[in-house]
Amino acid sequence: MDNVKPSSFTRRELLQKGALVLLLGTLPSIGLTPVGAQERPQPSQGADTGSRKAPETLPVEDLMREHGVLRRTLLVYEEIIRRLTDGKEFPPQTLPTAAGVIRNFIESYHEKLEEDFLFPRFEKAGKLVDLVAVLRRQHQVGRRVTDEILKLGKPEALKTPELQKQLADYLRWFIRMYRPHAAREDTVLFPAFHFLVTAGEYEALGEDFERKEQALFGEDGFEKMVAQVASLEKQLGLDNLAQFTPKI
């Protein structure tokens, strides 16, 4: 047994420890336990977890991993901008395919989930309404920018320096808007959403999201989108993650 005397703890340490115990005991009673924070059963030691089906993805986790698809597509956009600026060629179908991922998976599916299921709850509760208004507006502007990218991204439209410059500008605008857009949702909007719904509503939303994804993209729709973006990365030489590590 450690030979520790009570006097070895300072008065400040004792007060801090006592305050922490009181805070942890108070959280549930004041309604600050977020949905999904309840302790989940863990597999027993030695259990065969390899044969078990993966757990269903929860709504916020689902939206955040879709932001991963968005961010990887923005990297593809950046590489195309670099090649346009440097006068270098790139596979002609990479841009229409990347813009198609944005249009079909991000704008027509991911953003629709936010607009139909998240934004109205914040507006009804009077929470983060200014942020939601900006996010809605950015969705609308983003779709118009994607319209222009799809129009200018056709091989026949890339034959003049003027059109190439216009395309690069639209790609830059999209990237500049969506990086902070997704980051603000991940760090502010999505965490706050846990406090607006009950555990039952949250679980039901996860099932709704899954059904909509399967209806639009078939079984394993998310995995298909990841594979499509990975193929674009490979075509542009972006697939080796180690290349992004600074040489310092």
Number of C-alpha atoms within 10 A of each C-alpha: 3 4 5 8 7 8 7 8 10 10 9 9 11 11 10 11 11 11 12 11 10 10 11 10 11 12 12 11 9 8 9 11 13 18 18 13 9 9 6 7 6 6 9 8 6 6 8 9 10 7 7 7 7 8 6 11 15 17 21 19 13 16 21 17 14 19 20 13 22 24 16 18 25 22 15 24 20 16 17 22 21 13 13 18 13 9 11 10 9 14 11 13 13 20 22 17 17 21 22 16 20 21 18 14 22 20 18 14 19 21 18 15 19 17 16 10 14 20 22 14 16 18 14 10 10 10 16 14 16 10 17 20 12 12 22 15 11 16 19 13 14 21 16 13 18 20 15 15 22 17 13 20 23 14 13 9 12 17 10 9 12 10 14 18 15 15 24 23 15 20 21 15 13 21 20 12 14 19 14 11 16 20 13 14 19 18 10 13 21 18 13 16 19 19 14 17 16 13 16 9 12 19 17 14 19 17 16 14 20 20 13 14 18 13 11 13 16 12 13 11 17 19 11 13 17 18 13 16 22 18 15 22 20 11 15 15 12 18 14 9 7 8 10 8 7 6 5 3
